[in-house]
Amino acid sequence: MTERWAIHLPVTAPDLHRARIFARTAARVLAQLSARVEPGGVTVSAEDAQCVRHWVFCDHPLPDGGGRCALPVDHVAACARRAPWLRRR
C-alpha cells in the first residue's frame, strides 16, 4: 500500500450550482500550485447528505487519448483538455 492521503476540506455554499462553481475554481487554483491535485475527482454534496456526491468536472477521456475533459460536468460543448476561457493566448 502506498502512502497517499486524500484531503477533505468542507466548504459551504448556498446551492449545488454555486458549490460546483466554487469547487471548480478552488481545484483549478490548487492544480496550478501542485501537480498532485486531481481536479477530475472533485465532488460536492449536501451538508446533511454527504454520501450523495455530485461531480464537478466532466473528466471523460478525450478521444485522442491525450488526457481527460476539464470542462464542468454539465457542459454542452465538445469535451476539451482546457476550458476555452482558460486557454493562454
SVG drawing of the C-alpha trace seen along z (x, -y; Angstrom):
<svg xmlns="http://www.w3.org/2000/svg" viewBox="-29 -36 33 38">
<polyline fill="none" stroke="black" stroke-width="0.4" points="0.0,0.0 1.3,-3.4 1.4,-6.4 -1.1,-8.6 -3.6,-10.6 -6.7,-12.5 -7.6,-15.9 -11.3,-16.5 -12.0,-20.2 -15.6,-21.1 -16.7,-24.4 -20.3,-25.5 -22.2,-27.1 -25.9,-28.1 -26.8,-25.7 -25.4,-23.0 -24.7,-25.4 -22.6,-27.7 -20.9,-24.8 -19.8,-23.4 -18.5,-26.9 -16.5,-27.3 -15.2,-23.7 -14.1,-24.2 -12.3,-27.4 -10.6,-26.0 -9.5,-22.9 -8.0,-24.9 -6.1,-27.2 -4.8,-24.3 -3.8,-22.4 -1.6,-25.3 0.2,-25.1 0.7,-21.3 0.7,-18.5 -0.7,-16.3 -4.1,-17.9 -6.6,-15.8 -9.4,-18.1 -11.3,-15.4 -12.1,-13.7 -13.8,-16.7 -17.3,-16.2 -19.7,-18.2 -22.6,-17.1 -25.3,-18.5 -24.0,-19.0 -26.6,-16.6 -26.3,-14.0 -22.5,-13.7 -22.8,-10.2 -24.7,-11.6 -22.0,-13.2 -22.3,-15.4 -19.4,-15.5 -17.9,-18.9 -15.8,-18.2 -16.8,-16.0 -13.5,-14.1 -14.3,-11.8 -11.3,-10.5 -10.6,-12.7 -10.9,-10.9 -7.3,-11.4 -6.1,-9.7 -4.5,-12.9 -5.9,-13.3 -9.3,-14.0 -12.0,-16.6 -11.6,-19.6 -15.0,-21.2 -17.8,-21.3 -19.9,-18.2 -22.9,-19.7 -21.2,-21.2 -22.8,-21.2 -19.7,-21.8 -17.3,-19.0 -15.0,-17.7 -11.7,-19.6 -8.5,-19.5 -8.9,-23.1 -11.9,-25.4 -11.9,-27.8 -11.9,-30.8 -8.8,-29.5 -6.6,-29.0 -3.5,-31.1 -3.0,-33.4"/>
</svg>
